[in-house]
Structure formats: structure tokens, C-alpha cells
Amino acid sequence: MVCSVAISFDRCKITSVTCGCGNKDIFYCAHVVALSLYRVRRPEQVKLHLPISETLFQMNRDQLQKFVQYLITVHHTEVLPTAQKLADEILSQNSEINQVHGAPDPTAGASVDDENCWHLDEEQVQEQVKLFLSQGGYHGSGKQLNLLFSKVREMLKMRDSNGARMLTLITEQFMADPRLALWRQQGTTMTDKYRQLWDELGALWMCIVLNPHCKPEQKAAWLRQLKKWNSVDVCPLEDGNHGNELPNLTNALPQGAHGNQDLGTRPHRTVFTRAIEACDLHWQDSHLQHIINDDLYTNYCYHDNTENSLFDSRGWPLWHEHVPTACARVDALRSHGYPREALRLAIAIVNTLRRQQQKQLELFRNHKKDLLHKGVTSITNLEGWVGHPLDPIGTLFSTLMETGRGDEDGSQGGFLDFSASTMSSSKHSELHLFPSTRRFLEEGESYLALAVETALMGLGQQRIMPDGLYAQEKVCRNEEHLIAKLQEVDLDDTLVKIFRKQAVFLLEGGPYSGLGELIYRESVPMHTFAKYLFTCLLPHDAELAYKIALRAMRLPVLESTAPSGDMSRPHHIVSVVPNRYPRWFTLSHIESQQCELASTMLTAAKGDARRLETVLESIQKNIHSSSHIFKLAQDAFKIATLMDSLPDITLLKVSLELGLQVMRMTLSTLNWRRREMVRWLVTCATEVGVYALDSIMQSWFTLFTPTEATSIVATTVMSNSTIVRLHLDCHQQENLASSARTLALQCAMKDPQNCALSALTLCEKDHIAFETAYQIVLDAATTGMSYTQLFTIARYMEHRGYPNRAYKLATLAMAHLNLSYNQDTHPAINDVLWACALSHSLGKNELAAIIPLVVKSVKCATVLSDILRRCTLTTPGLVALHSRRNSGKLMSLDKAPLRQLLDATIGAYINTTHSRLTHISPRHYSEFIEFLSKARETFLMAHDGHIQFTQFIDNLKQIYKGKKKLMMLVRERFG
């Protein structure tokens, strides 16, 4: 395909492009790029012409006529209508065209006053951003938007004035996103990825307004634009809240003098607020100008004695400014293509931070006694550097690391200095890049080492947990991102020295350090950072590594006067002090990080009894969630029983100790993993040894419910697999069995309903214990036990060969039972039939005793007739007492006890019939007739049954004569 391309130039810039390929994109198509490169590489091949107006000026009237006619002939179909229209307008005296002197010339270029900038297809930028936003983060649209932001940064670095234009277009589309209003109405928060795009938008505007060489009028225009966006009510807020998240718990408490501002009165900071504030910043400060422009800026005669000294004791320059703001300047310098200046300012900031850290340490050492005596601390930094919207530590780290990497691999690492013509080669080492900035590094120190130290200082800063879910997640994300960057660095001796130095600072830094002795209740926890420090320091200085990790284990936001017990749901603890208590949305993540830190220490301490004891104490003191302690118990168990070595008994004991703590914590609370926890604890105790099993059975009531103790603990302990696993001798087996029986009896006393059967089973081999368990069942039968439980135990008794005891329990069960006329499928029917069969097998007396109970409890005719039929088939006691002479004699239906049962069955049939007829429908007629047939069978068992049944049917025909069809069926069958 052949494409026609046209490019306009003005003062060394491409100001407009058109191409026949029709490709719609933000960036130039390949054909435009090809033509531009052709023009750059072969200027002599592209012929230069004067503007067409100059050429026409040189023609006479005939030549002009010839020129126009030829032009129309060549393109007659395309230009003839336009030519005709123009001719008509020129010949008309009053036409608009005749009011203007001269005519336009597209080949002549712009006038000197016209604005000239690189061509940017604004419509395309808007269309693309609109499209990506409408895809809502799907189809890689988030990635595409990030690429656009990267393009803006690239343009800024190239000092391309379109960078700000492009960002304005992007921002307008973001502000017009219909989802903003929707989310605001629904009170929902935007997605995390989308939220991060807004953050980047805010950060880019900060960079643009901090351009050190922008004109005041330009900055004023940007400020107007930013304020306009800022005032729109759907403009996203900096911390991600829409002010609709649940209010702080302390809003219900009396506010102290420094009480938290109410959510309504707190100023709304949008994603543009910082950029608006940055419009007031300037670069005119002479000290700042010296720092960024002069490698030799020192003052060796300076006395470093005041808080805000301009130089330190070595004479090196310092820069005292709100740290995030100072770092935003570094980011702006880097972004606008001033890498050398950015590096100089970054070094001055880091040296200021190091000096500040030293001063804080000295200050704390001097006042340590007073502060520790009071035992309180105030937070020293309400605005943490890690997780801050401007990411100050990240900025310093990447500025120093990029320069540092240049040092290692010899490449320039993206630091192009467009202002210096001396840098023609594309490969330079760090020393060639910025040789003189090294003046402000310690002896033998590299940029990489400085970057690492900066990250450690930022991560270890004591800072308050911010409000709102998004801000809190950002703290975690930012911290993890920084640590991931640090993990890419290989530790050499120099870096280990820095780690040691910073670790000591962190431990001794008091209220300035997140690992100081005193910590504010709502400080951001240090678990993730401490875990990283621990693993780095362990091979070089184990003592220091453990000090750091143990200090970091605390989580004071959960320490309160709340009662002990399971603290898995700590959100409800209200601070007693009327201070700001935000909702810790990321608490579950924080607790899992605390658990990870503890697990890392347990793994490292394997084989070291003293350290294991210390770690165990720390876990018991600081971890409040049962599920996390359970996880640690399992971790310790796995590490202790690795296949390739003998079990580590100390670590096993730690595992057991943690397991016992979990049992105590979850004993009185509902926990869906409780059964799993109990089973696991028995496994763990088995690994520890027979004394551990004995111990948990002795103190079962502090660890288990009676049901758990009998059905899981004692049963498992008494199983063959446990005896084999422990290689127990007879004496040990008997001791363990004795403890299990004692436990079983105690549980049966405490909870007979659920434990009696287990207790009987566990006590089978000991006559006295078994008798005791049976007596407990009898005592509880009248009050606390259901017929289901009693029937189950009765059947068990029969199975064990105690039919008389089974009978006794069956009669007690019957007393609790009540079966109405329509319950002919009730699960207890089988038990009733079994109980009657058992009584029948024992003899006439037992059967006579149980029948009144059956009559009283069972009102269901079919069940009663079933029992009656079975009792008349065989002689009572035939199975057990076959030696008697008269054992073959069947019982009479005319005498007690069967007469009573027969009468009750007939009565039940009569009552059931009337009940059924009250609500009967035609589709149940045939079933009802079958029911009457069964009733007749029972009636006929009585000697006057025939007469009784006839009277009964006549009675029905009289009462229910209205049901003609049914009564006709009754007559057909029964006369």
C-alpha cells in the first residue's frame, strides 16, 4: 500500500502530520516516522521550495490562468466544485472573501508570534483514554493507561512541552468518567488498580508544577486548571475515602483537648491538593540553588550546632524541608531531565536524615530515664514516609539506585543530560557520570549503600497508622515493594555494616523508631520489615537479629484491658483513653505478618533451647488470635519432626505449649476448626510422649469440653495405634488407661447426655469404673437425658451382654417418649419395637411392666398393632428361659397385660379414623379403606371384635353420611 504523507515543520518541530493510511493513534504512524527519518538522513533528496505565494507572485496574468486551469484539469472531479464556488465569491463584490486583504498560504509557515509546539493529536488522546477507562481495567486497559503515564514522564524528561498538554487531556477524561458519580452515589470505593492510576495522575501533576524552569504564567494556568478539577464534588480524595466509611470508634467517646476532628470538619484533600500546594513552591532559594548546581558547595568553617543548620560538621550541605516535599523536588528534577541536580539534592536530603537520626538518638539517650519512667510516648510523625502519597523514600531509593547501577554495569542507566553537550558517548560509569557528587559520600561508600541505608531509615520510622482502608493498604503495599527492591541487592560486608548500624539505631532510637523501647499504641507495626532484617542479620549477628525480631513482635493496638480469651475478633476493643482510634482495616494482614515473623524465628531457633523459650514467651505475650497461634503450633510441629532427622524435643514442646494455649483460648468460643485443633493436639502430645498425653487428660477440663475429652482425646489415647506408636509396656498402658477412665467418669458426671456412652465404652475393662458409669447414666436418666440417648445406651448394654440393664434403660427411655396418631414413620418406632422384643425375651413380668409404658407413650395405631402381633406369635421368655416346662404356652389376649394393649390399639384405630376423616380428600379414599381393613384385623383379635367392628362401621356411616362416595366404598367393602 502506498501512503501519501504530509508533514509541517516550524522552528525545528513537527507541527502537523497527515497520512493516507488512516491509522488512528496517539503516536505517529510508521509512515510519518519513516518520512521524518528520510528528511533527517537525506536532506538533499527532499527539494526545498519557496512558499507557493512567492511563486504565484512572480507569474503574469496568462501564467496564473494557465496554472489554475491545469490544476483543475488534473484534479477536476475533486477540485472543480471548490474552484467554481471560489470563482463566484471572488466575482461577487460583497462576498466575505473580498473583505480580507490577500489570501492564506499553507506552505508559508507560522508567523513569529504564533505558538509552536510538537504535533499532538488531541482528539486521539481523548478517544484512547475514554476507551481504556470504559473497559474498566479489563483487556489490559490499566496497563495501557500506565503506558500513557510513562509516555508523559518520557516527554517531561525530553523537555517536551506537550507532556503537560497530554496530561491535561488525560486528566479531563479521568474527571469525566461516569463511574465517579456512580460510586459516590452508591457509597462504594473504586477498585485498587483504578485508585493507583489516580495516584499516579496526582504525582505527575506534582512533577509538572515543580518544573524548575517553567514560566510563571504557565504555572498560573495549571493552578487554575487544578483548582477547577479540585472543586468538582466527585474528585477522588487522596486517602481513598469518600467520607462514607464508618466513623472512628472514638467519635462515641468524650473528645480530649487534642481529640480527633470530626469526619465532617476534616479538610478534604483530593488527589490534586498536593499539586495545588506545590504551586507555591519555588526554586529561588540561594542555598537550594547552590546544592543542585554546585558540586563544590561546602563550608568547612561552619559550626553545626543549630537544629536547622545549612551544613553539617563536615561542612557538607543539608536541606531542611518537609521530607516528602523535598523528595518531590528530587522527583521533579529527575522527571524533567536533570539527573545530576536530582542526585545532588537527594544526597543532601539523605545526609540531613542521617544527621537528624543521630541527633534524635542523642536526645532520647539524654531523656531516656524520664520517658521510660512515664512509660508513655507520643507519635513523632503523623505522616509516615513509607506509604505516603508522594513516596519520598521510594524516590530517594530509585534516584540513588539508578546512579548506583550505572557504577556496577558501566551503563548510563537512563541518566541523559540534555543540557550538557560534553556527553556524546552513550556508555559512562557512575564516576564519569557524576564524578564530583561523590564528594558528599562517606569514605568507601557507594550510591547503592546510601540507597539501602535510606530505605532502612524510612522503613524503621515510627509512624501512625493512617485513616481509611486505601491508605492502610498503601502502607502495606509500599513497604512490601521497598523490601522486594532491597531483596534484589546482594549483601556485602559494607552493606552488613550499614544493617548493623541501622539495627542499633532502631533499637535505641526511642520514640523516633518503630522498634524503639516505647511505642505509640497506633503506630504502624514493624513485622514485615523486622522479618527482612532478621533474615539479613541472622548469618552475621544472630543476637542482634533476635533482638530486632523479638522487639517487633508487639502489636499494642490489640493490648487492652479487654478480658483474656480468643482475640480473633479484636475490632471491638475500644481504647480506654479518649484518643484517635481508627478502624484497622488491614488488621488481619498485619496479624498474619506477625505470625510469619514468629514462624521465621521458630524455624531459625531449632536446636537452641534458650532461643526457643524466648520466642515462645514472645508468641504467648503478643499474638492474640487463636488461628495464628494454631498455625504456629503446626509450623513448629512440622519443623520439629522433619523426616531427615530425629525429632527436636524442645521444639515439639513449644508446639505442644502453643497447642494448649489454643485449646484454652477456644474452649468457650465458637470456632469452626475446633475439632481439627483437638485432634491435632492429641497427635502432638503423642509425639512428645506418654507423660504429655497423661498431662492433658489430667487437666482436661481447662482444655476440652466433656464431649471432646471422651470422644476424641481419651478414645484416641486408648486406641491401638497410639499404644504401638509409643511402644508402651503393660504398666504404662494401665496408667494411661486409668487416667482415661478417670477422665471418662468426670465427663459423664458433667455432661451425661453426650458423654455417658463414651464413658461406658472406655470403662469396659474395669468392673468398678463400668458400674460407676452405669450408675451415672441411671441418675441422669430421669432428668437430663433424652429417649434417643437412653435407647442408644440401652442397645449398647444389650450388645455387651447386659440385657437386664438394657431393659431398665429402655423403660426409662419409654417414659420420655410421646408418639401421636400420625407419626407412623417416626425414627423412634424401631427403638420401641426393639424395647418390646427385649422385654418379651426376658419374660412375662418384664413384658407386663413395659406394656403400660407403651400404651401411655404411643398413640399410633399401626405401631401398637405391630407390637401386639409380635407379642402373640411367641411365648415370653422363650429365648432365655427355655428350660421351664410351661414355656411353650402363649399369652392370652383376654388377660393382662395383652388385653390392655389390645384395647389401646383398638382405641387408637378409632381415634385415628375420626382424625383422618376430618380432613380427607377423594384421592386418599382407597388408602383409607385399606387402613380400615387393617383396623378390622385388630378388632377381630378380641372375642367380641366382630360386633365391635360392625358397631364402629355403622357409627361411621351415620356420622359421615355427607361423604356419600366414601360411605359407598365403605359399604362395598365392609357391608
CORMORA-V522677 format. One line per field, one symbol per residue. ss: DSSP state (a for helix, b for strand, c for the rest). phi: phi as a letter, one per 30 degrees, with the letter a starting at -180 (. if undefined). burial: # if it has 24 or more other ideal C-beta (glycine too) atoms within 12 Angstrom, else .. Layout:
# CORMORA-V522677
ss: ???
phi: ???
burial: ???
This chain:
# CORMORA-V522677
ss: ccccbbbbbbccbbbbbbbccccccccccaaaaaaaaaaaacaaaccccccaaaaaacccaaaaaaaaaaaaaacaaaaaaaaaaaaaaaaccccaaaaccccccccccccccccccccccaaaaaaaaaaaaaccccccaaaaaaaaaaaaaaaaaccccaaaaaaaaaaaaaaccaaaaaaaaacccccaaaaaaaaaaaaaaaaaaccccccaaaaaaaaaaaaaaaccccccbcccccccccccaaaacccccccccccccccccbccaaaaaacccccccaaaaaaaaccccbccccccccccccbccccbbcccccaaaaaaaaaaaaacccaaaaaaaaaaaaaaaaaaaaaaaaaaaaaaaaaaaacccccccccccccccccaaaaaaaaaaaaaaaaaaccccccccccccccccccccaaaacaaaaaaccccccaaaaaaaaaaaaacbccbccccaaaaaaaaaaaaaaaaaaacccccaaaaaaaaaaaaaaaacaaabcccccccccbcccaaaaaaaaaaaacccaaaaaaaaaaacccaaacccccccccccaaaccccccccccccccaaaaaaaaaaaaaaaaaaccccaaaaaaaaaaaaaacccaaaaaaaaaaaaaaaccccccccaaaaaaaaaaaaaaaaaacccccccaaaaaaaaaaaaaaacaaaaaaaaacaaacccaaaaaaaaaaaaccaaaaaaacccaaaaaaaaaaaaaaaaaaaaacaaaaaaaaaaaccccaaaaaaaaaaaaaaacccccaaaaaaaaaaaaacccaaaaaaaaaaaaaaccbcccccccccaaaaaaaaaaaaaacaaaaaaaaaaaaaabccaaaaaaaaaaaaacccccccccccaaaacccccccccaaaaaaaaaaaaaaaaaaaaacccaaaaaaaaaaaaaaaaaacccccaaaaaaaaaaaaaaaccccaaaaaaaaaaac
phi: .cccbbbccahibdcabbbddidcadcddddddddddddddbdddcdcbdeeddddddddddddddedddedddceddceeddddddddddddcdddddcdibdbdcdiddddddbbddbddddeddddedddddhichiddddddddddddddddddhdddeddddddddddddddddeddddddiccdddddedddededdddedddcedcddedddddddedddddddddcdddddidcicdeddddddcdddecedddedcdddcddceddddddddbcdedddededcbdcdbbdcdcdbcdcddbcddiddcbcaeeededddddddddcibdddddddeddddddddddddddddddedceedddddibbcdcbdcdddjdechddedddddddddddeddcicdiicccddcddccdccbdeddebddddeccdeidcdddddddddddddcddbddddiedddddeddddddddddddddddcedddddededddeddcdhddcdcddcbdecdddceddddddedddedcadedededddddddbddcdaddddkdcdcddcdcddddcdbddddceddddddddddddddedddeiceddddddeeddddccccdddddddddeeddddcdddbdddddddddedededddeddcdccdbdceedddddddedddddkdddddddddcedccbdedddddcddddddddedddechddeddededdddddeedddddddbdeccedededdcedbedddddddddddddddcccddddddeddddddddjbdddddedddddedccacdeccdbdddeedddddddddeddkdddddddeeddedcccceddddddedddcdbddidddcdddddddddddddcdcdedddedddedddddedddddbdcedceddddddddddeededdddcdddeddeddeeddddcdddddddddddedci
burial: ....#.###....#.##.#.....#####.##..##...............................#................................................#####..###.##..##...#...##.###.##.###.###.#############.###.#.##..#.....##...###################.#....#..##.##..##.#.##########....###.........#..#....############.#.#...##.####...##.....#....####...######.#######################################..#......#.....#.###.#########################....######..........###..##..##.##...#######################################.##..#.#...##.#########################################.....###############.......###.##.#.#...#########.##################....##.###.###.####################.....##.##################.#.#..#..##############.#######.##.#################..#...#.#....#..#############################....##.###.###.##...###.##########...##.#############.#.#..#.#.##.##############.######.###.################..####............#.#...##############.##..##..#....#..##.##.#########..#..##..##..##..#..#..##.##...#.
